[in-house]
Amino acid sequence: MARPIWTGAITFGLVSVPVAMYSATHEHEVDFHQFEKGTTDRIRYRRVNERTGKGVDFDDIVKGADVGGGDYVMLEQDELDSVAPGRSRSLEIDRFVELDTIDPLYYQKTYWLGPGSSDTAKVYGLLRDAMADSGRAAVGTLVMRGKEYLTAIRADGDLLVMQTMFFADEVRDPKDQIDDLPRRNAAKPAERHMAKQLIDSMSGRWRPADFRDTYTDRVKDLIKAKKAGKEVTPAAAAPEPTAASDLFEILRRSVEAASSRRKSSTAPKSSGRAKKTPAKNAKASEKSNQEDIAEMTKGDLLKLARDLDIAGRSTMSRPELTKAVRAAQRRGRRAA
């Protein structure tokens, strides 16, 4: 089992829910060392005193804030911790908000939150289930590693998931970064219609496993090729920008290509089997729908149950919600 990177408690109202935080993601890029060009001499970084040139141990380093005029105020870590007593072990909830009202722009990094101990698992489960039923996220703040974080916590299946977020003053105004944005609706109606067709023809379900870091794969292949003394084949050059005069024709050909790919990927394979009857097609469709429901989070199931006007939905467990939603959908199909 992984060790938690932080332990503390979620607090809201008078309720305190002990939790343990775990990193939810890890990066997989190739690990490179640095060398002086033309040699096998490693480049090293050292902490040195710029006046004496001597190395300094990490424990002997303090932080200094520039207060102007070449003067600094020196601060040690315990002094920084003292200005927020207790907060380094408390994740304070300020409010609960509708999850879809949070702009993804503000999300920074994702963490799993587990129960703080087996003795407090029931309180953890209560918060998780109540948040799943409400479809809301908890927004609060946390002090960790000498920095305050804005956080959003949401229920996801059996887990509470926490995402650190940027504060409002950390998000740049795009108008200060980008000049000459084109005005809206500048394209011709036919071009906009064709662009929508292209989006429709390329639409599909979000499945994370469909995507892979192919650049890292190519870097690993490059390393293997150079190690074996083989010739390296460069990747194709980036396409030229689409000229405004060619836009409609390029869009039209793109729609045709996307539609052709979709048809070839969904066409039934020739295996000598009899074609499906309408009854079999209906069963296949129902099976696909059941698989979609099985992949939903409890929050999504609750929203669907609300749309289907299922009585008593807020007190149902996830299996009960799944069963009720499927039964309501079957009744709806029979009525149609």
N, C-alpha and C positions, 0 to 999 in steps of 0.2 A: 504494500500500500504506500502511496505517495505521502510525504509529510506535508501538512498544511503550511502555506506561506504566511498566513495571518490567522489568529484566533481572536474572537471578541464576541460582541452581541449586537443584534439588530434591536433597536429600541423604538417603540412607537406607543404613544400614550403612556400608560404605566406598565406596559408589557415589555419584557426583555427576553429575546430569543437567542441563546448562545449558538454560534455558528463557527465553522472552520472553512477557510478559503483555500481553494486549489486553482492552479492555473488551468484554463480550459483549452489552451492552444499551444503549439510549439512550431517554430519555423524550421524548415528543412533545407535551407540553402547550403551549398558546398562551403566547407570551412577552409579558408586560405590563410597561410602565413605570409609575412612580408620579407623580401630579400633585397639586398642591393643588386641592382641590375648588373648582369655579367658575372655574378659570383653566386656562391651558395651560402653567403653570410646572412644570418637572420638579423632582422631589424627588431630591436627591443625598445620598449618604453619604460622609463623610470621616473619616479617622483624625486625631484632634486630641488634643493634650495638654490634659487637662481643667483644668490649672492655668493655662496661658498662653493656651489657646484657639487656638494655632497648629497648622497641619497638620504631620504627621510622616510621613516617607518610610517605606515598608515595610521597607527594609533597616536602618532605625534602631530597629526594634521588637524587643524581647526579651520572653521569657515570665517571669512572676513567680508563684511559688507562695506562697499565703497560709499563714504559719506561726503566725498568731495574734498578738493584741496590736497589730494594725496593721502588723506587720512582714512583709516579703516576701523570699524568696530568688530572685534573678534568675538565669535560665539562658538561655544562647544555644544555637542549634541544634547546633553542633559538640560542646558539652558533653553534650547529650541523646544524640547519636549515639555518643559515646565509651563510654557504659555498656553498649553491646551491640556491641562491635567485630566486624565481619564479618557480623553477623546481618542487616543490611539488604540483603545480597546472597545470603542463603541461606534456603531454605524447608526447614526440618528436619522430616522425617517421624518421628513418634513411634510409630505403629502402623498396621496395616491392619485395617479393620473391615468387616463385612457392610454393604453400602450401605443396605439396608432397616431397619437398626437405628438410623439417624440420624433423629431427630425433625425434620421440616421446619421446626418452630418456630425451630430454631437457625440456619437459613440466612439470609444477609444479602444478598450481592451476588455476581453470577456474572461470571467472567472466562474467556477462552480462554487456554490455554497452548500456545505454539508452540515448535518447536525453537530453541535458542539460536543455532545456526548450521548450515550444511549439513554441516560436519565432524562435528557431534555428533548428527545426525539419527538415526543407527542406534541410539544409546543411548536416545534419546527414544522411538523406535518399540518398542524392547524393553520399556521400562517400560509403555508404553501397552498393548501386546498382552498382557503378563503380567497386568496389572490387569484387562483385559477377560476373560481366561480364568478368573481367580479370582472375578470378580464382586464384588470388594472395592473399598473406597475408602481412600485414604491420608489419615490425619489428622495434621496437624502445625501448626507455627507459623511466622509470617513477620513481620518488622519492616519496615514501609513507611510513609513520611511521618510519622515520629515516633510511630508507634503499632504495638503488637503485635496481630496478627490470628490467631485460630484458623481453620484452613482445612481443607477436605475436597477431595480431588482424585479424580476418577473418569474412566474412559475412556468416550468417546462417539464411536463410529465411528472416524474418522482422528485425532481430537483427544483431548487431555487437557483436562478442564474443571475449573477451580478455583472453589470457592465460599467466600467468607469467612463466618465463623460467629460468633455471639455466644458469649462465655464463659458458664459456668453461672451466675456471680453477676450477669450482665447480664440474665438472664431472670427476669421477675417471677413471684412466686407468685400464681396467680389468686385464691387465697383471701384475699389481702390487697387485691385490687382489686374483687372482686365479692361482694356480700352476697346471702344468701337464694337460693342456687341450688336449684331444685326437686329433690326426691329422685328417684332412678331408679325406673322402672317405675310411675310415678304414674298414667299414662294407662290407660284401659280397654283390655282385650285387643282389642276390635273396632276401637278407634281406632288402636292400634299396628299391627294387621293392615292397615288401610286406608292408613296412612302408608307401610308397606313396599310396598304395591301402587303407591302414587304414585311412590315412588323407582324401582321397577322400570319403570314406564311412562315415566319421564323419563330412564332410563339410556341411555348411548351411549358412543362412543369419544371419547377426548381428542384433539381436533384444534385446535391453537392458532389456525390461520387462520380458524376459525369465529367467533372473537371479535374485536370491534373497540371501540376507545374512542369510544363514541357521544357521550359528554359533550363531548369536545373537538370532535367534528363539530358539535354543536349550538352550542357557543360560537363557532365559526368562522361558522356560519350567522347567529348573532346579530349578529356584527360586520358581516357583509355587509348584513344587513337595515337596521341603524342607519345604515350608510354611504349606503345608497340611500334613506334616509328612509322605509322601510316600517314597518308596524306589526308588533310582535313578539308572536307567539303563545306564551303561557306553557305549560310542560309540565303534564301531568295531575298532580293531587295524589297523594300517597302513599296507599295503601289503608289503611282503618281496621284496627286489630288484630283478629284473629279471637277472638271470645268463646268461652270454654270450652264453653258450652252449644250452640254452633253447630259445634263442631269436626268431628264425624263427618260431618255433611251437607256441610260445605265440602270435606273430604277426598274424599268420594265424588264430588262434582261435578268436583273437580280431576282425579281419576283418569279420569273419563269424557272430559274435555276433552283431557288428555294422550294418551289412547289414540286419540281421534279424530284428533288432529294427526299421530300416528305412522302411522295407517292411510292418511291422505290423502297423506303424504309418501312412503310406500313402495308405494302402489298403482300398478300398471303403467299407463302412458299409452296411451290408445286411439289406435292409429295404423294399424289395418287389418291389422297383422301377425298371423301365426298364433301361438297360444300356445306357450310352450316345452314340449317333451316332457320326461319325467323325465330322459332322457339329457342334454338340453340344460341342465336345471336342475342336474344333477350337475356338468357342465362349468363352468357359471357359478359354482357354489359353490367348485369347485377353483380357478378363476381368482381369486376373492376371497381365498381362503386364501393363494394364492401372493403376492398383493399385500400381505397382512398380514405375511407372513414377510419380504418385501423391505424393509419399513419398520422391522424390528427392529434393535436395536443388536447388536453381537457378543456382549455380555454376556447379553442376553435369548436370543439363539440358543443360546449355550452352556448356559443353564439348560434350555431346551427339549430340547436334545440329551441332556442328563443324564436328563431325564424319559423320553425315548425309548430310553435305554440304548444310545446310539450309541458304538461302540468307537472309540478313538483321537481323540475329540473335542477333547481339550486341545491337540493339536498341529495342528489344522486351521486353515486361514485362513478368513476370513469367507465367501468364495465356496464353499469346500469344505463349511463348516458348513451353508450354505443348501441346497446340493445334497443333502447327507446327510439333513437334516431333511425335505425334501420327499419324498425316496425312502422314508424310514421311515414317513411319514404315508400315502403311497400304499399301502405294504405293509399298514399297519394297516387301511385302508379295504377292501382286497381280502379280508383275513382276516375282516373283519366281515360 
